[in-house]
Amino acid sequence: MNPYLILTLCTILLIVGAAEVFAGYIRDTFSEKANKVLRSWGTVTIIFSIPPIVAMTRIISTGDDSGLPVPFRIFLSVYVIVLAIIAGYPLEKVKRL
């Protein structure tokens, strides 16, 4: 597992979450319910993308990525996949509203 890859993916997901929150506040074309969905799920995406960013930044700065245990790598991979699903969920939900 490349820590730079995880850091990049989580940073992209953080930006997607921020864009959802921003769109939820400024978009007048969506309904109020759709705006609320975008704001709430975007905030959740931002909050959950911060811990892996902090962890990967620490690992990159100390250079000890070779000693990461396999369960941590598996957990981190699953965590990022779930985070990507969380980031994409409001976009699908808004289409149905």
N, C-alpha and C positions, 0 to 999 in steps of 0.2 A: 504494500500500500504506500503510495507516494503521498506524503503529507501536503505537498504543494497542490496536488489534485483535489484533495479534500478541502483544503483552504479555499481554493478557487471556486469549487462547487458551492460551498456554504456562503461565500461572498456573493456569488450570483443569486442564490436563493434569498439572501438578505436584501439585495437590490430589488428582486421581484416583489418581496413582501412590502418594501417601502413604496414601490410603484403602485401596488394594490391599495395601500393606505392613502396615498396621494390621489389616486383616481377616485377613491371613495369620497374624498372631500371636495373635489373640484368638478367631477362629471355631473352635468345636469341632465344628460340624456338617459341615465339610469333612474330607476325608481328609488325611493328612499330606502326600501327594504334591500335592494341590490347594493346600494351604497353602504349600508350597515354591514352586509355580508362581506364586502370587500375590505372595509376598515377592520372588522374584527379578525378575519382570517389572515389578513396582511400583518396585523399586530402579532398574532400567534406565530406566524412564520418568522418574523423578526426576532422574537424572544427565543424561539427554539434554534435559530441558526447561530446565535452568539456563543453558546458553550463550545461547539466544535471549532469555531474560529479561534477562540481563546486557547483551546487545547493544542490545535495545530500550530499556532503562533509560538507557543511555549516549546513544542517539540522541535520546530524549525530553528528557533533561536538557540536552544541548547545542543541541537545536533544529535539527540539520542533516539532517532527513529528506528534504529536497528534492534533495539531492545523491547519493542512493543509486543506484548503478548497477543497470541492469536485470538482469544476471546474478545479483547479490546478492538482488534481490527474488524472482526465480524460484527460486533455491536455498532461500531462507527459506520460501517457500510450500510447496515440495516437502518440506522438512524438517519443517514443522509437520504436514503430511498424514501423513507416515511416523510421526511421533511419536504422532499420534492412533490410527493402526493398532496401534502397539506398546502403547499404553495399553488398547486394547480386546481385544487378543489373549488375555490370560489369562482374561478373562471368558468367552470362547467355549470356551477349552480346559477350564476348570473344569466347564462344562456337560457336556462329554463324559467327564469322569473319574468 
